[in-house]
């Protein structure tokens, strides 16, 4: 399977290299008519053999000319061409600031993912923008468009969201007759939407009513059912992470894992719908839900028993990042490089979770604890906190490590773009010495099957 993916990728790259040669031979360089500003990027920060999703410009005198169109690879040959023309700095349009930020910093080591960080361009180098980013991140709660029914009434404001700001989209504050009515075209757009955190109770009520309506009307839209389950799961996980010492934590988490496990067992062919989180933001609760669902899915494919194996695996996966609630949000979601101290603080979330559960006298099955304590260990012994190797890592820890890695790669973060599943598989196979090879294969096959079934439906 891994070989198949690598072969597929090579042929894709070959095809694109051909188009690059044609472009270069024609010297398709033209004057830019854009009036926007340009961001300088040192060529040494650009990653070789990657597909750029933004245009590259070079400066000649006071003008910026288009050198390379987007969607073409940046290769050693391209770099040599630039060097031969004494070009050490390329320029990217201000409009593509977020893209270059994500491109240059594909993954930071805070996830313990061993990918070289070749570029130092930060997406938020302006302190005002950084403050705006934190304010939006902390005060707003991302929701999914799919959960708002066209024509239904809402008592809360919904905002369109960019990385930095929000803009009122629909809700009572619009101030006309249709103010609180969800527009018919709500599902057409792809941009992220969000609500103010103070409106979460109103949104919860809306979701509950939607769920009741769905039951009453015997509507069997599994997509909407999954979407409601996902939204309710996020509320529960958010509550757990905000008050992990509460005596009800494990009770609430166990009940949720039972629901998720039964849903996955009943819908083995389409449970990936549970993962369709379209939010462009990373929050620990969405990551925890994804890691939990994917771990149960993989466990199901390994024919693990529901009780206790899948339930324990799911519980550990749901709570795997519990220790992150002890980390300052500004560090956890910092859209830039972490200092060494901050990096250590983030890594400390594993032991923090263990201490938190012990101090709150919370009893948790041993097999669930393995995922919490070992999901950053690596088969090669290069992980943390204990630098365990191979069989010293419990299967639940090994599953947690693969799934955590995959979800970190495929989720957008302020300092990196979201990788496609294909790119994530490629990286998984590249770092296969760090992960259980057999489990990687089973995981890829499982997701491949889901994708195939999704295409058929
Ligand atoms: Fe973690």
Boltz pocket constraint, residues with backbone or C-beta under 6 A from the ligand:
constraints:
  - pocket:
      binder: B
      contacts: [[A, 320], [A, 321], [A, 349], [A, 375], [A, 376], [A, 404]]
      max_distance: 6.0
